[in-house]
Each structure stands twice: as structure tokens, then as C-alpha cells.
Amino acid sequence: MTKVLQVVNWIAFLVFHLCNFYSIECANEEKYLGKYIGKINSYHHQTSGDVYAVDEHTFLLAGFNYDGNGADTFFWTGASNRPGPQGIIVPDEYGKTNILERYFNKDFTLTLPDNKKITEVKWLAIYDLNSQNDFGDVYIPEDFEPPVAQKGGSFSKGSHGVYSEAIEILDSKTIKIPDFTYSGGGKRTHFFAGVGPAPSSKGTKIPDELGYLDPIRKYDRETITLELPGDMTIFDIDWISVYDLEVNENFGSILIPDDLNVPPSLIKIQQHPKALPNCKQLHKDLRVSWEVFGPQITIELAGQVLPDEYMSFGLSGSEERSQMLGADVVVAYIDGFRGYATDYNITSLAPCVQVLGQNKGVCRDDVVGGLDSFQLHTFTREDGINTITFRRTLISSDIGDKEFVLDRPMYVVWAMGLLDSNKEPAFHDVFPRENVIIHFNSTDPINDCFSFTRSETSGPIEPWEKTQIYDRTIRSFTAVLGPAGGKRGYQGITGHVSNGLAWYINGVMIPELWLRRGLTYAFRVHGGNNPHSPEFYHPLVITDEPKGGYDRLTDAKQSEIRVLAGVEFTRRGRPKPTAAGPLCIGRHQEHQDRRLDDNFPTFKKFNRTLHYTCEPGDPAILEITPNTSWPDVVYYNSFTHANMGWKIHIVDSFSTNVGCSQRLEVILLFSALFFSNAVSLRN
């Protein structure tokens, strides 16, 4: 036994000195849980644990134990000198006031009822009302100050117009910057954080308010919220800077005060070790790792995505910048119990469609005559993170694939988005606007990756208000194209994935139309009449199914759909569109970032920022007269692409209780579309 103890002590001694010699952190730092109040005094029923103050109203119980054998036991608090019958019940971690059950080494929070503050009570107890026994308690120290959000310094008129009001440190990982301003004139400018007396390039990039690690955009008195990356907390840094890596210049900075008494962050940190030697963080929710061995490259994509989302990564379509058009990419996702890493070719920024017998757009390589060059290796989904590993030869046998060169850096592209009902990538939601460069064979391994984080408090984005055109006097509709408006727009209103464009009817994005049977209506269609264009050829059709894209469907699927207008059939039974007019489209203006579409609270404000252009020529006219054979609900859509339109309600008569406000709203929006944006229907 003595020899065993000697061996154990020798191993401990060796580990201790190896850790000191190589500066290895042998024990993880304790996670910040809030301001410590004290250890629970245990009297009965094996009650124990530690108590922290999370904020003014909330306790955190860490490692809490209680055997659950009390008859009428609750969390109990009060302002008397010691626990007794005079007090109030504190709801449990689920917000319930049920009798306490057994707890074993559990961590959870308790919120005082009725907005009561910790400074208004003197103790927290585990108290039995039936026997009036105190099973365990902790006392609040006098003059105790619970953690609260705290003000900090401000960016004060630095170079390139950097300015802000005093920042607010909301918790240990979150900083709010009011009225932030930056001219956008830097070259490689980022939010930076680090230690030391002054900002330097040895700091760490902070993702911007949307989670991007690209050089930051222009800001004009905007209030933004930044989240410190990975495991980093406010206690790990001395400063935050707007720093340009190209010129190694600090454009403006803020010093972080010592001994901050702020709430602990509720952001969940998800450790995700990398399996390959090189790792680059592309976004706070996406990283790529790789290893070159012989003639092959192994790539791992790890992303915090929803089950129906994809990750894509590949080589740019340009040798001079990161460009989606012409890119050679892999689309990786997990469908149930099966993983995919599929080779795609991007010949147009549109879903894959047939143009004069050839597939164009975002198409699988095997659909355009090439080979699927990626070999799936492993895939897992754990804690909301998809990890997919695949291989490819550096020089592919498919002439449509690009070569991974090793003697120089390469421009790459990446994106994340939703899969459509066919498990094909829909228009991406998350993507970079700046160049992304990777040297796949650098001398020193690349590793700037950090842990994934997820906020448990962030909820869904509210869609824009749905608009209805319900007016018995309207018999003519003008249909043009416009951007789909992010998660608040087409996707939020319909619940369908978007391909990036949507129909604007009388100036409104995908309104619901109300038409009466027996009356004739005309649609003036400006959806593009060039069948050589995969992106901008959208004849209008009306069918009995909601998604559209009739031309992309198989013969079997087409046979299940009733086409009500916009299509005629040739002698061979092939569908041919009849309502393809010259293109009229609203676009984001040059300086506008479509990734910020969700920041617009209403469609009206979003629509005012668009610039409309129209090709010359008369619109195509699609006339319809709904009759008794038409279903009560039909759909207007694009003949070539899915998910661009919405509902038409077919009624026998109009009710008289519809207010004129909707009619006025439609007229005003229609006017704004064609006059405020200076649209010319004939250039």
C-alpha cells in the first residue's frame, strides 16, 4: 500500500511540474456564477449547496441537495431576523409553488416573486410550514450589492468617425454600445478585445452584432449588442477596440473597469474540439477545419444549425475575390439519420432550373454532367451542432471542379440557409460580404476557432404584418418582382423557405388577394420574359398548390396539380407559360446590406429603401374569370421557381364589413412603388 501511495505522489509531483514548465492549464477556471452569498447552513434532511446572486431579483443555487422528505416544504424568504412563519414562498426553478421534491447536486435559479429585490430580504431558507422547521438557510450580508448591468466608458471621437455613448455591460459576456458610429473607411477593421494597457493586434476578434467575423460595416448612430466569443468573459479583457489589422491602428477604444459586479451570462457555451489540425472560424455559428495528406484534402464543417438547415463551403468563382457565381462548393446537411456532403456547381444565383435543355443555377454536379467528387467520412449532430467530415482529391477528375492549390492562399465562399422540401439548398440567410482567404498548406497550422455559444433567451423574429387586397372595385393587378425580405418577409409570412425573390402585387409583397367568382380580372405581369435567364424568368401562373415552380416538377407531380391560369399545353403535352412580361424588379441599393433586412420593423420601411428598374415593353396580360369549379383558395406563383407567391381567396360575394383603411393602404403602397421610387415602366 505504501508503494502505491509513493507512485501516486510521484505522478502528482511530475504532473504539477510539467504543467508549470509548459504553462499548461491543468484545471479549468471556475465559471462565473454571480456574486457569492454563502453556503447553505444545513440543519435537517441533508440540505446543502452554495447560493449566488445572479441579479437584483434572482438567486442561483449551485450543487443543491435536499432529500425531499419534508411534509410541507418550500423555498422561503423574508425580512425578519431569522426564518420563521413570517415570510413568503419563492417559486421553484419552474416558477411553481409546489411542495419541494428531492434534489441531488442540482444547479438552478430562483426568482423572487412580485418583482421583490434581494436587498429587501434577509435570508433564503428551505422551510417546512407544517412543522415550522428550518431545514437549511443562508443569510444575505448587510450592505449586499447584487450584480447589475453597469455603465462603462465610451468611444469618443476616434479616427474614421468612431464614436458612441457610454457602453452598458449587460452581463459577463454581453456589451451594449449605444449610438455607435463608424465611417466604414478602414480596410480590415474589426471589433477587438484583449489584455494589456493599450489595444494591439494581439487581441481577439469579437463577432459583430450579427455574429460575422468580416471587417465591420459602416454604422451611423446605431445601438448594437456584442457578444464576447467562445469562453471569453468581460473579466478576461482590459479593453475593447475598433482596430484595423491592415494598418495596425486603433480607431477608438474603451477600457474595461476592474472588479465589475455584473450578472453572469445566460449564454450557453458549447465546447466543440476540432479533429483536424487547421481550423478557421467563419462565423460565430460556423467553422471549417482541414488537413492535406498526399493528393487529398479532408474537410470538416461544424455549424450550429437547425435540423433543416445546410452548411456550404467551397472555392470562389473568381481568382481575385470571394464570389458565389461560378463557385465550386459542397452542401452539407444531416437528414434524420443520414449525412450528406454533396458537390454543387453555381452557374447562376438561382435554384437549379432547365434553360433550353440545360440545367443552370445552383445545381448538383451530377445533374450538370459532372461527378460528385466529395466522399462523406463522418457526420454527427449533438447539442444543435452538425459536424460533417468529407474528403476530395486536390485535383478532381471532374473538369467542372476547381483545384485546391497549395502554393498560395485561395479565395473561398461559404453560406448557411434552409433546405427546401426537396432537400435542395434554398437562398442562403447567412453569408459573408467581404473576401475570405485561406491558405490550405500554410507552414504554421491555422487555428482561430472558439467555442460555439447559444442564447437561450432569443426568440423567433416576428414577421411583417400580412396584407390583404380586399376591394370589389379592383379588377387589375400589377405583378413585379422584389427581394423576399429575410425572415420577416416571405419566409415569416408564409412559413415556406425563400429563393430570394417574391411577387409584389400592386406594390405589396405577396398580399392575399380576394376575388369574386364570375368577375374578370387582369394581371399585368413584369416577371421577366427572357427564357435564357435562370434567375429572372418568372411567368405568372395560378394553380391549386401553394409552392409553385411547376416547370421544375416531374411529370407525376405535375399531374397532381390543377393549373388554373398561365399555362397552355403543346401537342406533345408539354407545359408552356403564357404570361411572361418584361422584367420589373426592386433591388437593394448598392450600399445596402440585405443581411440587415430583419432590422426593418415593417414592410413599408423596407420597401422605401428599394430601387426599382423596369425593362421596356408592354406587360404580359393574364386574364382570369374564376368560376364555380375553382377551389376557395388558389395560389399565384412563378412557373419556373418555387416559393414566390401566395394565396388568392375565391368568394361568391364580398362582405360589406371591410374598412376602407385596407383599400387606402394598398393605394398608398401602389403609389409608393411606382412613383416614390421613380419607376419607369418604359426605360
PyMOL commands that set and color helices and strands:
alter all, ss='L'
color gray80, all
select helices_A, chain A and resi 2-21+113-115+118-120+159-161+234-236+365-367+490-494+550-552+555-559+594-599+603-608+660-676
alter helices_A, ss='H'
color red, helices_A
select strands_A, chain A and resi 35-39+41-42+48-53+58-66+73-78+88-90+103-111+123-128+133-139+150-151+168-169+174-182+189-194+204-206+219-227+239-244+249-255+267-270+278-283+286-293+296-304+309-315+328-335+338-346+353-355+358-360+362-364+375-382+385-393+410-419+425-430+436-438+452-455+468-469+476-483+501-505+508-509+512-516+521-525+540-543+563-565+567-569+575-577+584-588+610-614+620-624+633-638+647-651
alter strands_A, ss='S'
color yellow, strands_A
deselect
rebuild
show_as cartoon
